[in-house]
Amino acid sequence: MPQAVSSSPPQIVGPPPVASGAGTAVPPPLPNSGSGHAMPPQGTTPPPLPVQGPPVIVAPVIVPGTDVGGAGAENPVPQAQAGVPDRAMVHQTESTRTYPCSSCGAQLVFDPVGQDLLCPSCGNRSAVAAPNVPVEARELGPAIAALRETQAQASGPQVTGEWEVKCQNCGGTTGFNGSLTATRCPYCATPIQRDDVHNAPARLPVDGVLPFQIGEKQARELVEKWVSKRWFAPSNFRKYRRIGAFSSLYTAYFTYDADTQSWYQGERGDDYQVRVGTDSDGEPIYETRTRWYPVAGEVANDFADLPVLANDNLNRNRIRALEPWPVEQARAYSPEFVAGHLCRTYDKDAEESFPEAQQRIESAIESTVRSDIGGDHQRIHQLNTNWNWLAYKHLLLPIWLLTVVYMDTTYQVYINGLTGQVSGDRPWSKVKIIAAILAVLAVILAVVLVYSKLHGHHTPAHPSGPAHSTVAPPRPTSHR
């Protein structure tokens, strides 16, 4: 999450106060970015941003003495823990792997509830062999440079179109569409993983994984609750168990860490009121005006684990609603966690995915600058940022996915496989909406009729209006 630290308060750039023998403190000058009017150079000029391309990386590696090389660096699957055997059966000819049960020969799957490998056939459980070690970030600049150099010399594995392999259990042909790296055989349902993608030299290796913690039973309860609250969804859509597909999927993410230093120049606006007259009742009339002051200053921001989805053909806004992700719980990647689940490698690498994170970072920096300026209004005329450090992690994050095709349109519901947060799309039933509108109109009409019956045709006992009385004139008196 971004953290903002203001290194110095904004300085008034106007005329200096009168003081004997003392100058005026001036903040570091702004680098000339080509827009606005830069302040004249004074003192040490901060390094400017590059005109185009990603931020310049000038910081050292995270852990001194540790190789955090790019795509060309070796990143083998973590070695098994002492005393815990690796259950994988690697098929060299097809570059795939499976996890057969040592008791009955059926296929093991990673169980989110037990956090181990479970055999659905005999109930046998096996501990995860990979050690639980933390995930280290990689410096983005060197990693991308190494990746591009490797890609110029050799092509990577096919992650577009369809890649076919032979199932080593039944001999049937299994297809991997696009960036899919783990699926099931369509004939015998054996979970199969491609073994030639995640650690390929011409690809960025997977650094870590957040294993599923929500099992299928709980995930179905969550989606059932979500669907049941969609009152205006068509009845057929609510029968998603029969017409929909429900699956567990590891999606590819890049999370970014950044340390930035920013210099700004702008104006601070303070509101004040001026009496401009009186109204017809003699009350004063005030007008709000703004007094502007030129300011300049410096702020520092620190960002940790900003997640960016690296897969295409998924609803990014819906998946964004699944945040936050507990990235701090990530552990070193092992194919064991993928056993029995679908998995995708990235469609966009760390450099291609960075603009989305950069937009969020720059928005946070601007908010920090406005807070640093203070006042009622702020104007930012010039803002230059130096990226002291920029790193990434390539992670696999778990999502339960419901896909329903209704009226030739695909609707998907996503569930965070760790927190249970649900986000999705659904169709709207025109019949239910019209029925609801008619029901509301009927209720309103009924209320009007009842009100009219009680008050509109009631005849009062006494006529309204001023009372009138007739007084007989006095009878004349006769005198004799």
MARKOL-177928 format. One line per 5 residues: number of its first residue (from 1); their letters; for each residue x, y, z of C-alpha. Coordinates in pm, 1 decimal, m for minus. Layout:
N
NUM = a = X/Y/Z ~ ...
END
This chain:
480
1 = mpqav = 0.0/0.0/0.0 ~ 128.7/352.6/m73.9 ~ 269.2/550.0/216.0 ~ 329.5/921.0/184.5 ~ 594.2/1105.6/383.5
6 = ssspp = 637.5/1477.0/337.7 ~ 1003.2/1562.5/373.7 ~ 948.7/1937.5/401.3 ~ 654.5/2178.8/420.6 ~ 566.4/2379.2/111.9
11 = qivgp = 768.8/2697.7/82.8 ~ 622.9/3034.7/m15.4 ~ 803.9/3141.9/m328.3 ~ 703.1/3506.1/m299.0 ~ 915.9/3791.8/m164.0
16 = ppvas = 1133.6/3686.5/132.0 ~ 1061.1/3830.5/474.9 ~ 1282.9/4110.1/598.7 ~ 1550.0/3974.5/831.1 ~ 1893.2/4096.7/918.0
21 = gagta = 2180.3/3868.1/833.4 ~ 1958.5/3573.8/731.7 ~ 1848.6/3442.2/396.6 ~ 1530.6/3261.1/295.2 ~ 1520.0/2882.8/288.0
26 = vpppl = 1456.6/2767.1/m69.3 ~ 1346.2/2410.0/m147.0 ~ 1539.2/2207.0/m403.8 ~ 1471.7/2344.0/m752.5 ~ 1240.1/2156.2/m984.1
31 = pnsgs = 1390.4/1963.0/m1274.2 ~ 1291.8/2102.2/m1611.1 ~ 1041.6/1853.4/m1757.9 ~ 958.2/2062.9/m2059.7 ~ 621.6/2185.4/m1929.4
36 = ghamp = 542.2/2490.2/m1724.5 ~ 813.9/2725.5/m1598.7 ~ 1092.9/2565.8/m1407.8 ~ 1249.5/2748.2/m1117.4 ~ 1604.9/2874.1/m1176.8
41 = pqgtt = 1869.4/2619.4/m1067.1 ~ 1981.8/2663.6/m710.2 ~ 2184.4/2411.1/m518.0 ~ 2164.7/2047.1/m617.7 ~ 1920.3/1966.1/m895.4
46 = ppplp = 1727.6/1639.8/m844.8 ~ 1752.7/1387.3/m1126.6 ~ 1474.8/1443.7/m1383.0 ~ 1232.6/1183.3/m1512.6 ~ 1306.5/1034.9/m1853.9
51 = vqgpp = 1093.5/1182.9/m2126.8 ~ 966.9/843.2/m2238.1 ~ 987.8/486.9/m2122.2 ~ 985.4/334.4/m1773.6 ~ 1134.3/510.8/m1470.9
56 = vivap = 1510.8/505.5/m1435.8 ~ 1624.8/251.4/m1178.6 ~ 1914.8/377.7/m969.5 ~ 1881.7/181.4/m645.2 ~ 2084.9/m126.0/m551.6
61 = vivpg = 1945.8/m477.0/m531.5 ~ 1720.8/m564.4/m239.3 ~ 1951.5/m810.0/m66.8 ~ 2322.7/m735.9/m108.7 ~ 2507.5/m1032.0/m244.6
66 = tdvgg = 2190.8/m1204.6/m368.1 ~ 2144.9/m1274.6/m737.6 ~ 1811.6/m1123.4/m843.5 ~ 1880.6/m1151.2/m1214.7 ~ 1613.2/m1124.4/m1477.7
71 = agaen = 1463.3/m1384.4/m1701.8 ~ 1794.7/m1549.4/m1770.5 ~ 1857.5/m1624.6/m1402.2 ~ 1796.2/m1975.4/m1283.4 ~ 1479.4/m2011.6/m1078.9
76 = pvpqa = 1431.8/m2382.9/m1018.0 ~ 1136.2/m2528.3/m837.5 ~ 1211.8/m2510.3/m460.7 ~ 1379.5/m2822.1/m329.1 ~ 1172.8/m3056.2/m116.0
81 = qagvp = 1184.7/m3027.2/258.8 ~ 1403.1/m3276.5/440.2 ~ 1218.6/m3605.1/480.2 ~ 931.0/m3502.7/248.4 ~ 950.7/m3663.2/m99.7
86 = dramv = 849.6/m3479.9/m415.0 ~ 536.2/m3655.5/m546.3 ~ 561.6/m3521.1/m901.1 ~ 588.5/m3749.6/m1203.4 ~ 761.6/m3552.4/m1477.5
91 = hqtes = 695.7/m3660.1/m1838.1 ~ 1001.0/m3549.4/m2032.5 ~ 862.8/m3620.7/m2380.2 ~ 559.1/m3399.2/m2327.5 ~ 720.6/m3150.1/m2085.2
96 = trtyp = 436.1/m3206.4/m1840.1 ~ 394.1/m3326.1/m1484.1 ~ 130.2/m3500.6/m1274.6 ~ 101.8/m3600.1/m908.3 ~ m2.5/m3968.0/m874.9
101 = csscg = m114.3/m4104.3/m538.2 ~ 137.2/m4343.6/m382.9 ~ m146.2/m4553.3/m237.6 ~ m391.5/m4607.2/m523.4 ~ m237.4/m4443.2/m830.0
106 = aqlvf = m510.3/m4182.2/m872.6 ~ m417.5/m3816.0/m907.9 ~ m343.5/m3589.3/m610.8 ~ m487.8/m3238.6/m594.1 ~ m395.6/m2948.2/m370.8
111 = dpvgq = m657.4/m2919.9/m96.3 ~ m721.2/m2558.9/16.9 ~ m871.9/m2676.3/346.6 ~ m590.0/m2908.7/452.7 ~ m315.3/m2712.2/270.3
116 = dllcp = m173.6/m3041.1/145.2 ~ m205.6/m3284.9/m144.1 ~ m521.9/m3495.9/m124.4 ~ m624.0/m3804.9/m318.0 ~ m999.3/m3774.7/m390.1
121 = scgnr = m1017.3/m4151.3/m453.0 ~ m871.3/m4303.4/m136.5 ~ m839.8/m4001.1/90.7 ~ m462.9/m4031.3/121.1 ~ m288.3/m3705.9/212.9
126 = savaa = 68.2/m3598.8/138.7 ~ 248.3/m3296.7/278.0 ~ 364.4/m3024.1/41.7 ~ 732.1/m3087.4/m20.6 ~ 829.0/m2729.1/m108.9
131 = pnvpv = 969.2/m2527.2/182.9 ~ 777.3/m2223.6/303.7 ~ 1020.6/m1943.9/226.3 ~ 939.8/m1574.5/171.0 ~ 928.2/m1417.8/m173.2
136 = earel = 1203.2/m1176.4/m273.1 ~ 1134.7/m883.2/m505.1 ~ 1335.1/m834.9/m825.0 ~ 1461.7/m502.5/m953.0 ~ 1257.6/m425.1/m1263.4
141 = gpaia = 1525.0/m261.8/m1481.3 ~ 1788.3/m538.8/m1477.7 ~ 1523.2/m812.8/m1499.5 ~ 1365.7/m666.4/m1813.4 ~ 1707.3/m601.7/m1969.8
146 = alret = 1803.9/m965.9/m1916.5 ~ 1467.9/m1082.2/m2050.1 ~ 1498.0/m880.7/m2371.1 ~ 1852.6/m1004.1/m2426.7 ~ 1743.0/m1365.1/m2384.0
151 = qaqas = 1441.1/m1319.6/m2609.5 ~ 1666.2/m1177.7/m2882.3 ~ 1867.9/m1499.8/m2879.7 ~ 1600.3/m1765.3/m2832.9 ~ 1223.9/m1791.8/m2858.7
156 = gpqvt = 1017.3/m1887.4/m2557.5 ~ 751.4/m2156.3/m2523.4 ~ 425.3/m2122.7/m2713.9 ~ 166.9/m1944.2/m2499.8 ~ m72.9/m1839.3/m2775.6
161 = gewev = m310.8/m2046.1/m2984.3 ~ m339.4/m2410.6/m2875.8 ~ m63.3/m2637.1/m2749.9 ~ m140.6/m3008.5/m2753.5 ~ 15.0/m3281.4/m2539.7
166 = kcqnc = m56.5/m3650.4/m2490.7 ~ m207.1/m3751.0/m2157.1 ~ 29.4/m3999.7/m1993.8 ~ m261.3/m4161.0/m1809.9 ~ m503.2/m4245.9/m2094.0
171 = ggttg = m317.9/m4145.4/m2409.9 ~ m578.2/m3886.3/m2511.2 ~ m487.2/m3548.3/m2654.8 ~ m511.1/m3254.7/m2415.3 ~ m508.1/m2896.9/m2541.9
176 = fngsl = m371.4/m2592.6/m2358.9 ~ m538.1/m2279.6/m2493.8 ~ m337.9/m1955.7/m2492.2 ~ m159.6/m1883.6/m2166.2 ~ m316.4/m2182.5/m1985.4
181 = tatrc = m46.1/m2390.5/m1815.0 ~ m254.4/m2631.1/m1603.7 ~ m574.7/m2809.2/m1701.1 ~ m741.6/m3152.4/m1694.7 ~ m746.4/m3422.8/m1958.3
186 = pycat = m1089.1/m3407.6/m2127.9 ~ m1105.7/m3789.8/m2135.1 ~ m986.8/m3909.1/m1792.8 ~ m985.1/m3578.5/m1594.4 ~ m618.4/m3619.7/m1498.9
191 = piqrd = m471.9/m3285.0/m1382.7 ~ m183.0/m3199.3/m1616.4 ~ 65.9/m2912.1/m1587.8 ~ 295.2/m2780.6/m1856.4 ~ 652.8/m2798.0/m1729.6
196 = dvhna = 808.9/m2580.0/m1998.4 ~ 659.7/m2235.7/m1927.9 ~ 701.0/m2097.7/m1575.5 ~ 1078.9/m2148.6/m1566.3 ~ 1156.6/m2099.7/m1934.4
201 = parlp = 1465.7/m1880.2/m1992.6 ~ 1272.9/m1646.9/m2225.3 ~ 1000.0/m1591.7/m1964.6 ~ 997.0/m1412.6/m1629.2 ~ 994.5/m1690.1/m1368.5
206 = vdgvl = 718.6/m1721.8/m1110.3 ~ 846.7/m1587.3/m779.2 ~ 566.1/m1688.3/m547.1 ~ 213.1/m1811.4/m499.9 ~ m76.4/m1744.4/m266.6
211 = pfqig = m226.5/m2093.3/m229.9 ~ m603.4/m2137.2/m225.0 ~ m748.8/m2119.7/125.0 ~ m1116.8/m2139.6/31.1 ~ m1230.1/m2484.7/m79.4
216 = ekqar = m1494.2/m2566.7/m337.9 ~ m1772.1/m2619.1/m82.5 ~ m1724.2/m2276.5/74.0 ~ m1679.6/m2114.0/m267.4 ~ m2010.5/m2257.9/m388.5
221 = elvek = m2182.5/m2129.7/m74.6 ~ m2043.1/m1782.3/m139.9 ~ m2155.2/m1775.4/m503.0 ~ m2495.5/m1919.3/m406.7 ~ m2540.8/m1636.3/m158.0
226 = wvskr = m2433.5/m1380.9/m418.1 ~ m2666.1/m1518.0/m687.2 ~ m2962.2/m1542.6/m446.7 ~ m2937.7/m1167.0/m382.5 ~ m2965.7/m1082.5/m751.3
231 = wfaps = m3343.7/m1031.9/m735.6 ~ m3381.6/m917.6/m1094.6 ~ m3167.5/m1189.6/m1250.8 ~ m3351.8/m1430.2/m1484.3 ~ m3467.2/m1753.8/m1325.0
236 = nfrky = m3252.8/m1960.1/m1562.6 ~ m2941.8/m1767.0/m1456.3 ~ m3017.6/m1853.5/m1095.2 ~ m2993.2/m2219.7/m1202.6 ~ m2622.5/m2169.6/m1256.0
241 = rriga = m2540.0/m2510.5/m1107.1 ~ m2693.0/m2672.4/m1414.7 ~ m2595.5/m2426.9/m1690.1 ~ m2267.9/m2282.4/m1555.7 ~ m1906.1/m2395.0/m1519.4
246 = fssly = m1734.0/m2356.0/m1181.8 ~ m1356.5/m2382.0/m1161.9 ~ m1052.5/m2282.0/m956.9 ~ m793.4/m2073.5/m1137.6 ~ m450.8/m1933.3/m1054.6
251 = tayft = m411.4/m1599.0/m1233.3 ~ m82.1/m1426.1/m1309.9 ~ m6.9/m1100.4/m1128.6 ~ 280.8/m859.6/m1098.6 ~ 307.8/m662.7/m775.8
256 = ydadt = 523.4/m352.0/m765.9 ~ 731.0/m181.9/m498.0 ~ 850.3/174.0/m550.5 ~ 1033.4/449.4/m364.7 ~ 984.7/796.0/m513.5
261 = qswyq = 1097.8/1151.6/m444.9 ~ 894.6/1433.5/m601.0 ~ 946.2/1806.8/m638.9 ~ 656.1/2033.8/m717.3 ~ 569.7/2394.8/m792.5
266 = gergd = 220.8/2534.9/m772.3 ~ m19.0/2756.1/m582.2 ~ m211.6/2733.5/m257.9 ~ m557.3/2887.0/m240.8 ~ m710.0/3007.8/87.1
271 = dyqvr = m1074.6/3109.8/91.1 ~ m1197.1/3424.4/263.3 ~ m1526.8/3613.8/269.7 ~ m1597.1/3971.0/167.2 ~ m1913.7/4164.6/243.1
276 = vgtds = m2053.2/4288.8/m85.6 ~ m2387.4/4439.1/20.3 ~ m2715.4/4374.4/196.5 ~ m3033.7/4202.9/97.4 ~ m3389.9/4337.2/106.5
281 = dgepi = m3416.3/4253.9/476.2 ~ m3098.9/4440.5/558.4 ~ m2896.1/4123.0/612.7 ~ m2533.9/4134.2/493.1 ~ m2438.2/3947.3/176.3
286 = yetrt = m2095.8/3780.1/168.2 ~ m1895.6/3653.2/m126.5 ~ m1630.3/3383.1/m103.7 ~ m1303.7/3466.2/m269.8 ~ m971.2/3283.5/m293.9
291 = rwypv = m628.6/3426.4/m222.7 ~ m352.1/3238.8/m409.0 ~ 10.0/3200.5/m299.4 ~ 295.8/3046.7/m503.6 ~ 448.2/2744.3/m331.8
296 = ageva = 708.4/2476.3/m394.6 ~ 809.6/2170.3/m200.1 ~ 929.7/1813.0/m188.2 ~ 748.4/1490.8/m91.0 ~ 850.4/1126.9/m62.2
301 = ndfad = 630.1/824.8/m129.9 ~ 680.4/457.4/m60.4 ~ 469.7/190.7/m235.1 ~ 454.6/m178.8/m154.9 ~ 287.6/m466.2/m340.8
306 = lpvla = 61.4/m277.6/m583.6 ~ m109.7/m565.8/m770.9 ~ m167.1/m567.0/m1147.0 ~ m343.7/m850.0/m1330.0 ~ m122.8/m980.5/m1613.1
311 = ndnln = m387.8/m1186.9/m1795.8 ~ m614.3/m1087.5/m2084.0 ~ m975.9/m1187.1/m2149.5 ~ m1080.7/m1134.8/m1788.8 ~ m1294.2/m850.8/m1652.3
316 = rnrir = m1025.6/m631.1/m1495.6 ~ m1271.8/m407.7/m1310.4 ~ m1447.4/m704.8/m1152.3 ~ m1119.4/m866.8/m1052.9 ~ m992.8/m532.5/m920.7
321 = alepw = m1291.7/m539.2/m685.1 ~ m1147.2/m854.2/m524.1 ~ m866.9/m648.4/m368.3 ~ m697.1/m627.1/m127.8 ~ m482.5/m936.4/m167.1
326 = pveqa = m279.7/m1049.9/138.1 ~ 41.8/m1051.3/m65.0 ~ 248.8/m1066.3/251.8 ~ 135.6/m1429.6/286.9 ~ 291.5/m1530.6/m46.1
331 = raysp = 538.9/m1817.0/m38.5 ~ 791.6/m1948.1/m289.0 ~ 627.5/m2102.7/m593.0 ~ 591.5/m2478.6/m630.7 ~ 382.4/m2667.1/m890.4
336 = efvag = 234.9/m2867.9/m602.4 ~ m2.0/m2580.6/m522.3 ~ m135.5/m2589.1/m879.2 ~ m215.9/m2963.3/m878.0 ~ m583.3/m3012.8/m964.7
341 = hlcrt = m646.0/m2644.9/m1044.8 ~ m635.5/m2437.8/m1361.5 ~ m344.4/m2199.1/m1403.0 ~ m238.9/m1928.2/m1646.4 ~ 95.8/m1768.5/m1716.6
346 = ydkda = 116.2/m1398.2/m1789.6 ~ m1.9/m1244.5/m2117.5 ~ 181.2/m917.6/m2043.3 ~ 522.3/m916.0/m1877.1 ~ 629.6/m690.9/m1590.7
351 = eesfp = 726.2/m401.3/m1817.9 ~ 406.1/m421.7/m2023.0 ~ 191.7/m441.3/m1707.7 ~ 366.0/m154.4/m1527.7 ~ 170.2/139.7/m1682.8
356 = eaqqr = m138.0/40.4/m1480.5 ~ 64.1/48.6/m1158.1 ~ 236.4/369.7/m1267.1 ~ m101.4/540.4/m1307.8 ~ m197.5/446.8/m952.6
361 = iesai = 141.6/557.9/m821.1 ~ 125.9/895.6/m994.4 ~ m228.6/951.1/m866.8 ~ m111.7/881.3/m511.4 ~ 184.6/1116.7/m554.6
366 = estvr = m46.8/1394.5/m672.3 ~ m269.9/1339.7/m367.7 ~ 37.3/1363.9/m144.2 ~ 142.1/1688.1/m311.1 ~ m203.2/1843.0/m267.5
371 = sdigg = m202.8/1742.3/97.9 ~ 144.5/1892.2/138.1 ~ 35.5/2221.0/m21.5 ~ m267.1/2243.3/207.2 ~ m520.4/2523.8/195.2
376 = dhqri = m868.7/2510.3/47.6 ~ m755.5/2472.2/m313.5 ~ m437.2/2359.9/m486.1 ~ m286.6/2416.3/m826.3 ~ 4.3/2204.1/m944.7
381 = hqlnt = 197.2/2369.1/m1225.7 ~ 497.4/2139.6/m1232.0 ~ 565.4/1798.1/m1079.3 ~ 882.2/1596.0/m1129.1 ~ 938.6/1253.8/m976.6
386 = nwnwl = 1260.8/1060.7/m931.7 ~ 1214.8/681.9/m903.6 ~ 1477.1/576.5/m651.7 ~ 1369.2/213.1/m649.7 ~ 1131.8/4.1/m858.6
391 = aykhl = 1090.3/m370.3/m809.8 ~ 834.2/m641.4/m882.4 ~ 720.5/m989.0/m784.9 ~ 561.8/m1237.5/m1024.7 ~ 286.8/m1410.4/m826.8
396 = llpiw = 4.6/m1656.0/m889.0 ~ m315.6/m1550.7/m710.2 ~ m619.2/m1780.4/m660.0 ~ m967.5/m1710.7/m798.0 ~ m1282.7/m1924.0/m807.0
401 = lltvv = m1458.8/m1856.1/m1135.8 ~ m1823.2/m1912.1/m1228.3 ~ m1896.1/m1882.7/m1601.5 ~ m2255.2/m1880.7/m1725.4 ~ m2361.7/m1842.0/m2089.2
406 = ymdtt = m2708.9/m1689.3/m2102.2 ~ m2877.8/m1570.7/m2422.0 ~ m2547.4/m1612.4/m2611.5 ~ m2372.3/m1378.1/m2366.7 ~ m2104.1/m1488.7/m2121.3
411 = yqvyi = m2133.4/m1376.5/m1759.1 ~ m1862.3/m1439.9/m1501.8 ~ m1854.9/m1424.2/m1123.2 ~ m1517.8/m1405.6/m944.8 ~ m1436.3/m1508.9/m588.8
416 = ngltg = m1113.3/m1421.9/m409.0 ~ m969.1/m1763.4/m316.9 ~ m826.6/m1621.5/5.5 ~ m1072.2/m1364.4/143.9 ~ m1401.2/m1480.8/m14.0
421 = qvsgd = m1475.1/m1141.4/m169.8 ~ m1724.9/m1182.8/m458.9 ~ m1757.8/m967.7/m770.5 ~ m1936.1/m1045.5/m1095.7 ~ m2180.9/m970.0/m1372.9
426 = rpwsk = m2534.5/m1094.1/m1423.3 ~ m2813.0/m1048.2/m1679.6 ~ m3129.4/m851.2/m1603.1 ~ m3475.8/m998.1/m1642.8 ~ m3701.0/m753.8/m1830.7
431 = vkiia = m4006.5/m948.8/m1720.8 ~ m3914.4/m916.2/m1352.7 ~ m3831.5/m548.1/m1388.0 ~ m4164.3/m471.6/m1563.5 ~ m4350.2/m679.6/m1306.0
436 = ailav = m4182.2/m489.6/m1023.9 ~ m4271.1/m154.0/m1181.7 ~ m4632.3/m261.8/m1228.8 ~ m4646.5/m383.6/m868.7 ~ m4518.6/m47.7/m741.3
441 = lavil = m4770.5/138.7/m956.9 ~ m5050.0/m88.3/m829.6 ~ m4955.9/m13.9/m469.1 ~ m4948.3/361.5/m536.8 ~ m5288.6/344.3/m709.6
446 = avvlv = m5435.2/146.5/m420.9 ~ m5309.6/403.4/m168.6 ~ m5458.7/688.3/m373.6 ~ m5795.6/513.3/m399.2 ~ m5809.8/440.7/m27.8
451 = ysklh = m5714.6/798.0/55.7 ~ m5978.3/935.0/m180.7 ~ m6242.8/708.8/m33.6 ~ m6167.6/819.5/319.9 ~ m6129.3/1191.1/256.0
456 = ghhtp = m6260.0/1280.6/m87.5 ~ m6632.9/1181.9/m40.6 ~ m6686.1/1266.6/328.0 ~ m6980.6/1509.6/395.0 ~ m6937.4/1707.3/716.2
461 = ahpsg = m7229.5/1719.2/968.0 ~ m7227.1/2098.1/965.1 ~ m7179.6/2306.3/655.3 ~ m6856.3/2487.4/644.2 ~ m6829.3/2864.0/626.8
466 = pahst = m6953.9/3140.7/855.7 ~ m7272.7/3069.8/1049.1 ~ m7588.3/3264.4/953.1 ~ m7891.2/3319.3/1183.5 ~ m8227.3/3472.0/1101.5
471 = vappr = m8382.2/3705.0/1359.3 ~ m8749.7/3785.9/1332.7 ~ m8820.6/4158.7/1330.3 ~ m8993.6/4290.8/1642.8 ~ m9370.5/4297.9/1631.2
476 = ptshr = m9510.1/4656.5/1643.8 ~ m9668.7/4765.1/1973.2 ~ m10009.8/4923.0/1958.9 ~ m10110.0/5194.5/2203.2 ~ m10451.1/5282.9/2269.2
END
